[in-house]
């Protein structure tokens, strides 16, 4: 069975998202990497979504969804579920646009992330011991109370918002052979793949996940969304399960060309390299694209490659431990 959405349909949604969100987001820089280029004998560029407002790409999708609601819908409270970057983007938007919002979090959410969310004054509710359980409870609450739910990934307008990265890449580079993208629920890679492949079918999209939480990859191998336990990973921004019936699953299955699964050691080494060679602070999930490229670099000789650095939220304690 094919994805419900073609590349042309995703491209059209992304172009609409661009009109909505452009006044409120940064066009993040693309930085040439002399080190990685020389190491691999190809042209390597870093897309610096770690420099986006709120510290990650998540602002794009959450903002597109919020701005797509009509004024009467925005007068009501809105709900989401996230212990990470999506939650932070959501909290930022509720304050910026003066909207009432509630964020559902798993009870295991880190104190650092909870404190960051509370600084925006957004209501927090705690449920379950897993992101998927918190998400399902948030959806059920929104449905019961007649409120709008903003998914971190399982929504076409959220996917389209993330796809505005593709529009920027088209402006910034004449041609791209391959894009390495971190994958959790699949919203980021769905938007980028759907948009860029609509204009360049030969473009290779590489999905990057940690061994300790490779739910999308394992689900695609199995041909259905699996309910798998995630082990602890430094790539906590991409960790967790996939909501049953997620629209990102068929998009990832049909539009992602290659998957690279990474050990904790490979992710940590990539994170350190970005810090040492580019003086950039990134989180574990952002290091996935770098680690995947390094693992498979010989295959891209003479090509132009983009590595998406998805965010910068890493605790001081984790950074100390790594270094």
C-alpha positions as CSV (number, residue, x, y, z in Angstrom):
1,X,0.0,0.0,0.0
2,X,1.4,3.4,-1.0
3,X,1.6,6.4,1.3
4,X,-1.5,8.5,1.6
5,X,0.5,11.5,0.3
6,X,2.5,12.0,-2.8
7,X,5.6,14.1,-3.0
8,X,3.6,16.7,-5.0
9,X,1.0,16.9,-2.3
10,X,3.6,17.3,0.4
11,X,5.4,20.0,-1.7
12,X,2.1,21.9,-2.0
13,X,1.6,21.8,1.8
14,X,5.1,22.9,2.4
15,X,4.7,25.9,0.1
16,X,1.6,26.9,2.1
17,X,3.5,26.4,5.3
18,X,6.3,28.7,4.0
19,X,3.8,31.5,3.6
20,X,2.6,31.1,7.2
21,X,5.8,30.6,9.2
22,X,8.5,32.6,7.3
23,X,7.9,35.9,9.2
24,X,8.4,34.1,12.5
25,X,11.3,31.7,12.0
26,X,15.0,31.9,11.1
27,X,16.4,30.8,7.8
28,X,19.1,28.7,9.4
29,X,22.6,28.9,7.9
30,X,24.2,26.1,5.9
31,X,27.8,25.7,6.7
32,X,30.5,24.0,4.6
33,X,32.6,21.5,6.4
34,X,36.2,21.4,5.2
35,X,37.0,18.6,7.7
36,X,34.2,16.2,6.7
37,X,34.7,17.1,3.0
38,X,38.4,16.3,3.0
39,X,37.8,13.2,5.1
40,X,35.3,11.8,2.6
41,X,36.4,13.3,-0.7
42,X,33.0,14.9,-1.3
43,X,31.2,18.2,-0.5
44,X,29.7,18.2,2.9
45,X,27.3,20.9,4.3
46,X,25.8,21.2,7.7
47,X,22.2,22.5,8.0
48,X,22.2,24.4,11.3
49,X,18.8,23.8,12.8
50,X,20.5,23.8,16.2
51,X,20.5,27.6,15.6
52,X,16.7,27.8,15.0
53,X,14.6,29.7,17.6
54,X,13.9,27.5,20.6
55,X,17.0,25.5,19.6
56,X,15.5,23.0,17.1
57,X,13.6,22.5,13.9
58,X,10.4,21.7,15.9
59,X,9.3,25.3,15.9
60,X,8.6,25.1,12.2
61,X,6.0,22.3,12.4
62,X,4.3,23.5,15.6
63,X,4.0,27.0,14.3
64,X,2.5,26.0,11.0
65,X,-0.1,23.9,12.8
66,X,-1.0,26.7,15.2
67,X,-1.2,29.3,12.5
68,X,-3.4,27.1,10.3
69,X,-6.1,27.1,13.1
70,X,-8.8,29.7,12.6
71,X,-9.1,32.5,15.3
72,X,-12.0,30.8,17.0
73,X,-10.0,27.6,17.4
74,X,-7.0,29.5,18.8
75,X,-9.3,31.1,21.4
76,X,-9.7,27.7,23.0
77,X,-6.9,25.9,24.8
78,X,-4.5,23.7,22.7
79,X,-2.9,20.5,23.8
80,X,0.3,18.6,23.0
81,X,2.5,15.9,24.3
82,X,6.3,16.2,24.4
83,X,9.1,16.1,26.9
84,X,11.6,17.6,24.5
85,X,12.0,20.1,21.6
86,X,8.4,20.0,20.4
87,X,7.2,20.8,23.9
88,X,9.6,23.8,24.1
89,X,8.5,25.0,20.7
90,X,4.8,24.6,21.7
91,X,5.4,26.5,25.0
92,X,7.2,29.3,23.1
93,X,4.3,29.7,20.7
94,X,1.6,29.8,23.4
95,X,3.4,32.7,25.0
96,X,4.2,34.5,21.7
97,X,0.6,34.3,20.4
98,X,-1.1,34.5,23.8
99,X,-2.8,31.1,23.5
100,X,-3.7,28.8,26.4
101,X,-1.8,25.6,26.2
102,X,-1.3,22.3,28.0
103,X,1.6,19.9,27.6
104,X,1.4,16.2,28.6
105,X,4.7,14.7,29.7
106,X,5.7,11.2,30.7
107,X,6.5,10.9,34.4
108,X,10.1,10.1,33.6
109,X,10.7,13.5,31.9
110,X,14.0,15.1,33.0
111,X,14.0,17.9,35.5
112,X,16.0,20.1,33.2
113,X,13.4,19.8,30.5
114,X,10.5,20.3,32.9
115,X,12.2,23.5,34.3
116,X,12.7,24.8,30.7
117,X,9.0,24.3,29.9
118,X,7.8,25.8,33.2
119,X,9.7,29.0,32.4
120,X,7.1,29.8,29.7
121,X,4.1,29.4,32.1
122,X,2.5,26.6,30.1
123,X,0.4,24.1,32.1
124,X,2.1,20.7,32.4
125,X,0.4,17.4,33.1
126,X,2.2,14.1,33.8
127,X,1.0,10.8,32.6
128,X,2.5,7.3,32.1
129,X,6.2,6.2,31.8
130,X,6.5,6.6,28.0
131,X,6.1,9.4,25.4
132,X,3.5,7.4,23.4
133,X,1.3,6.9,26.5
134,X,1.5,10.6,27.3
135,X,0.7,11.4,23.7
136,X,-2.3,9.0,23.6
137,X,-3.7,10.5,26.8
138,X,-3.2,14.1,25.4
139,X,-5.1,13.2,22.3
140,X,-7.9,11.5,24.3
141,X,-8.2,14.6,26.5
142,X,-8.3,17.0,23.5
143,X,-11.0,14.9,21.9
144,X,-13.1,14.6,25.1
145,X,-12.9,18.4,25.8
146,X,-13.3,19.5,22.1
147,X,-9.8,21.0,22.0
148,X,-7.1,21.1,19.3
149,X,-4.2,18.7,19.6
150,X,-0.8,19.6,18.0
151,X,1.2,16.4,17.3
152,X,5.0,16.4,17.4
153,X,5.0,14.5,14.1
154,X,1.7,12.8,13.2
155,X,0.0,15.7,11.3
156,X,0.4,16.8,7.7
157,X,0.7,20.5,8.6
158,X,3.4,19.7,11.2
159,X,5.2,17.7,8.5
160,X,4.8,20.6,6.1
161,X,6.3,23.0,8.6
162,X,9.4,20.8,9.0
163,X,9.6,20.6,5.2
164,X,10.3,24.4,4.9
165,X,13.9,23.3,5.6
166,X,13.8,21.9,2.1
167,X,12.8,25.3,0.7
168,X,15.8,26.8,2.3
169,X,18.1,24.1,1.1
170,X,16.9,24.7,-2.5
171,X,17.9,28.4,-2.1
172,X,21.2,27.7,-0.5
173,X,22.6,24.9,-2.7
174,X,22.4,24.5,-6.5
175,X,22.3,20.7,-6.3
176,X,22.1,18.0,-3.6
177,X,22.9,14.3,-4.0
178,X,22.0,13.1,-0.5
179,X,20.5,14.4,2.8
180,X,21.1,12.7,6.2
181,X,18.2,13.2,8.6
182,X,17.7,12.2,12.2
183,X,14.5,10.2,12.7
184,X,12.2,9.8,15.7
185,X,8.5,9.9,14.9
186,X,9.4,10.8,11.3
187,X,8.0,14.3,10.9
188,X,11.2,16.0,9.9
189,X,12.3,13.4,7.4
190,X,8.8,13.2,5.9
191,X,8.7,16.9,5.2
192,X,12.2,17.1,3.8
193,X,11.9,14.0,1.7
194,X,8.4,14.9,0.4
195,X,9.4,18.4,-0.6
196,X,12.9,17.8,-2.1
197,X,12.0,14.5,-3.9
198,X,9.2,16.3,-5.7
199,X,11.8,18.3,-7.6
200,X,14.6,15.7,-7.7
201,X,13.6,12.0,-7.7
202,X,17.2,10.9,-7.7
203,X,17.9,12.6,-4.4
204,X,18.9,10.1,-1.7
205,X,17.3,10.5,1.7
206,X,19.1,8.7,4.5
207,X,17.2,8.1,7.8
208,X,19.4,7.9,10.9
209,X,18.4,6.3,14.2
210,X,20.2,4.9,17.3
211,X,20.3,1.1,18.0
212,X,18.7,1.8,21.3
213,X,15.6,3.4,19.9
214,X,15.2,2.4,16.2
215,X,11.4,2.0,16.2
216,X,10.7,3.5,12.8
217,X,13.4,1.4,11.1
218,X,12.2,-1.8,12.8
219,X,8.6,-1.0,12.0
220,X,9.4,-0.5,8.3
221,X,11.3,-3.8,8.3
222,X,8.3,-5.5,9.9
223,X,5.8,-3.8,7.5
224,X,3.7,-2.4,10.4
225,X,4.1,0.0,13.4
226,X,5.7,-2.0,16.3
227,X,5.3,-1.3,20.0
228,X,8.9,-1.5,21.0
229,X,10.6,-0.6,24.3
230,X,13.4,2.0,23.8
231,X,16.6,1.7,25.8
232,X,18.4,4.8,27.2
233,X,20.2,6.7,24.4
234,X,22.1,10.0,24.2
235,X,19.8,10.6,21.2
236,X,16.9,11.2,23.6
237,X,15.4,13.8,21.1
238,X,14.7,11.0,18.7
239,X,13.8,8.3,21.2
240,X,10.4,6.7,21.8
241,X,7.6,4.9,20.0
242,X,5.4,5.8,17.1
243,X,1.7,6.5,17.5
244,X,-0.6,3.8,16.0
245,X,-1.7,4.8,12.5
246,X,1.0,7.5,12.2
247,X,0.9,9.1,8.7
248,X,4.7,9.3,8.9
249,X,5.1,5.6,8.7
250,X,4.1,5.1,5.1
251,X,5.9,8.2,4.0
252,X,9.1,7.0,5.6
253,X,8.6,3.6,4.1
254,X,8.1,4.9,0.6
255,X,10.4,8.0,0.5
256,X,13.4,7.1,2.7
257,X,16.0,5.4,0.5
258,X,18.5,4.1,3.1
259,X,18.6,3.6,6.9
260,X,21.7,3.8,9.1
261,X,21.5,2.5,12.7
262,X,24.1,3.8,15.1
263,X,25.7,2.7,18.4
264,X,26.0,5.1,21.4
265,X,29.7,5.3,20.8
266,X,29.3,6.3,17.2
267,X,26.8,9.1,18.2
268,X,29.0,10.4,20.9
269,X,32.1,10.5,18.7
270,X,30.1,12.4,16.1
271,X,28.9,14.9,18.6
272,X,32.5,15.5,19.9
273,X,33.7,16.0,16.3
274,X,31.1,18.7,15.6
275,X,32.2,20.5,18.8
276,X,35.9,20.2,18.1
277,X,35.9,20.9,14.3
278,X,33.0,23.3,14.0
279,X,32.7,24.7,17.6
280,X,28.9,24.0,17.5
281,X,26.9,22.7,20.4
282,X,24.4,20.0,19.3
283,X,22.3,17.4,21.0
284,X,22.6,13.6,20.6
285,X,19.8,13.4,18.0
286,X,21.5,16.0,15.9
287,X,24.7,13.9,15.9
288,X,22.9,11.0,14.3
289,X,23.2,12.5,10.8
290,X,27.0,13.1,11.3
291,X,27.6,9.6,12.7
292,X,25.6,8.0,9.9
293,X,27.6,9.9,7.2
294,X,30.9,8.9,8.8
295,X,29.8,5.3,8.9
296,X,28.9,5.3,5.2
297,X,31.1,8.1,3.8
298,X,33.0,6.1,1.1
299,X,29.8,5.7,-0.8
300,X,29.5,9.5,-1.4
301,X,32.8,10.3,-3.0
302,X,32.4,13.3,-5.4
303,X,28.9,14.0,-4.3
304,X,27.2,16.9,-2.5
305,X,25.8,15.9,0.9
306,X,23.8,17.7,3.6
307,X,23.8,16.7,7.2
308,X,20.8,18.0,9.2
309,X,21.9,19.2,12.7
310,X,18.4,19.0,14.3
311,X,18.8,20.7,17.7
312,X,21.1,21.8,20.5
313,X,19.4,20.7,23.7
314,X,22.0,18.9,25.7
315,X,22.4,19.1,29.5
316,X,25.7,20.3,31.0
317,X,25.9,17.0,32.9
318,X,25.7,15.0,29.7
319,X,28.2,17.2,28.0
320,X,30.6,16.8,30.9
321,X,30.3,13.1,30.8
322,X,30.9,12.9,27.1
323,X,34.0,15.1,27.3
